[in-house]
Amino acid sequence: MISDGFTRIDYYDTYQLTKNTNQSIEQITEGIFNLPGWVNWLMILRNSIVRLFGLKTEKNRDKDQEFYFTVIDRNENEIVMGEDDKHLNFRTSTMIDRDQSFIYLTTLVQFHNKGGRFYFLVIKPFHQFLMRQLLKRL
């Protein structure tokens, strides 16, 4: 489901955790995206910088959202969230394979311009580190 609507994918990653759980995909996603304090601090820093370039920030987001990002699609085994902005679009998916006890955390990014490529070049190391850490916290 995560690639629906993307005509091309410029970056992707997937991280996997083996965990036998009876939690719903909603509970798993909530557990992953219950961000630790240091991540909230990084997001405040990020928002103060990108606001200067007219990019979306938390203040632009709907505070009534179910999860940190907008839910794009879902079923009983996967929740796809994402945001579209002028520099890039991204999707992130939490998916469970109950037969093998795998939980996957996947990200897809589609760049719109050089600004999107540069932005992601800067945040990519933080993104990769953060995705691993969030999954490990389950």
C-alpha positions as CSV (number, residue, x, y, z in Angstrom):
1,M,0.0,0.0,0.0
2,I,2.8,2.4,0.8
3,S,3.8,3.0,-2.9
4,D,0.2,3.8,-4.1
5,G,0.2,7.2,-5.8
6,F,4.0,7.4,-6.2
7,T,5.0,7.6,-9.8
8,R,8.6,7.1,-8.8
9,I,10.6,6.5,-5.6
10,D,13.9,8.4,-5.1
11,Y,14.7,6.9,-1.7
12,Y,13.5,4.1,0.4
13,D,14.5,2.1,3.5
14,T,12.9,-0.7,5.5
15,Y,13.8,-1.8,9.0
16,Q,12.5,-5.0,10.5
17,L,12.0,-6.2,14.1
18,T,11.1,-9.8,15.1
19,K,8.5,-9.7,17.8
20,N,5.5,-11.9,18.6
21,T,2.7,-9.6,19.7
22,N,-1.1,-9.6,19.8
23,Q,-1.2,-5.8,19.6
24,S,-3.2,-4.2,16.9
25,I,-1.4,-2.3,14.1
26,E,-2.7,0.9,15.7
27,Q,-1.1,0.0,19.0
28,I,2.1,-0.9,17.3
29,T,2.2,2.4,15.4
30,E,1.4,4.4,18.5
31,G,4.2,2.6,20.3
32,I,6.7,3.4,17.5
33,F,5.7,7.0,17.1
34,N,5.5,7.8,20.8
35,L,8.6,10.1,20.3
36,P,11.2,10.4,23.0
37,G,12.0,13.9,24.3
38,W,15.3,14.3,22.3
39,V,13.3,13.7,19.1
40,N,10.8,16.4,20.0
41,W,13.7,18.7,20.6
42,L,15.2,17.9,17.1
43,M,11.7,18.5,15.6
44,I,11.5,21.9,17.2
45,L,15.0,22.8,15.8
46,R,14.0,21.4,12.4
47,N,10.7,23.4,12.4
48,S,12.5,26.6,13.3
49,I,14.9,26.2,10.3
50,V,12.5,25.0,7.6
51,R,9.8,27.6,8.5
52,L,12.2,30.1,6.9
53,F,11.9,28.3,3.6
54,G,8.1,28.0,3.8
55,L,8.0,24.2,4.4
56,K,5.4,22.5,6.6
57,T,6.0,22.5,10.3
58,E,4.0,21.1,13.3
59,K,2.2,24.5,13.5
60,N,0.9,23.8,10.0
61,R,-0.3,20.3,11.0
62,D,-3.8,19.3,12.2
63,K,-3.4,18.8,16.0
64,D,-6.4,16.4,15.9
65,Q,-4.4,13.9,13.8
66,E,-4.6,10.3,15.0
67,F,-0.8,9.8,14.7
68,Y,2.1,12.2,14.2
69,F,1.7,12.2,10.4
70,T,-1.5,12.1,8.3
71,V,-2.9,8.6,7.7
72,I,-3.0,7.9,4.0
73,D,-4.2,4.3,4.0
74,R,-4.7,1.4,6.4
75,N,-5.8,-2.1,6.9
76,E,-5.5,-4.6,9.7
77,N,-1.8,-5.2,9.1
78,E,-0.5,-1.9,7.8
79,I,-0.8,1.9,8.4
80,V,0.6,4.3,5.9
81,M,1.2,7.9,6.9
82,G,2.8,10.7,5.1
83,E,3.0,14.3,4.1
84,D,3.2,16.1,0.7
85,D,5.2,19.4,0.5
86,K,6.7,21.5,-2.1
87,H,10.2,20.0,-1.8
88,L,9.3,16.3,-1.4
89,N,6.6,13.8,-0.6
90,F,7.1,11.0,1.8
91,R,5.3,8.0,3.1
92,T,6.1,5.9,6.2
93,S,4.5,2.5,6.9
94,T,4.2,0.3,9.9
95,M,3.3,-3.2,8.8
96,I,3.1,-6.5,10.7
97,D,3.5,-10.0,9.3
98,R,2.0,-12.1,12.0
99,D,2.9,-15.4,10.4
100,Q,6.6,-14.6,10.8
101,S,6.3,-12.2,13.8
102,F,8.0,-9.4,11.7
103,I,7.2,-5.7,12.2
104,Y,8.4,-3.5,9.4
105,L,9.0,0.3,9.4
106,T,9.4,1.6,5.8
107,T,9.9,5.0,4.3
108,L,9.6,6.2,0.7
109,V,10.6,9.6,-0.5
110,Q,9.9,11.4,-3.8
111,F,11.9,14.5,-4.5
112,H,10.3,17.5,-6.3
113,N,13.4,19.6,-6.8
114,K,17.0,20.3,-5.8
115,G,15.7,21.7,-2.5
116,G,14.1,18.3,-1.6
117,R,17.3,16.5,-2.5
118,F,19.4,18.8,-0.4
119,Y,17.0,18.7,2.5
120,F,17.0,14.9,2.6
121,L,20.7,14.7,2.2
122,V,21.0,16.8,5.4
123,I,18.4,14.8,7.4
124,K,19.0,11.3,6.0
125,P,21.5,10.3,8.8
126,F,19.1,11.5,11.4
127,H,16.2,9.7,9.7
128,Q,18.0,6.4,9.5
129,F,19.2,6.5,13.1
130,L,15.8,7.6,14.3
131,M,13.9,4.8,12.4
132,R,16.2,2.2,14.0
133,Q,15.8,3.6,17.4
134,L,12.0,3.9,17.2
135,L,11.6,0.3,16.1
136,K,14.0,-1.0,18.9
137,R,11.8,0.8,21.5
138,L,8.9,-1.6,20.9
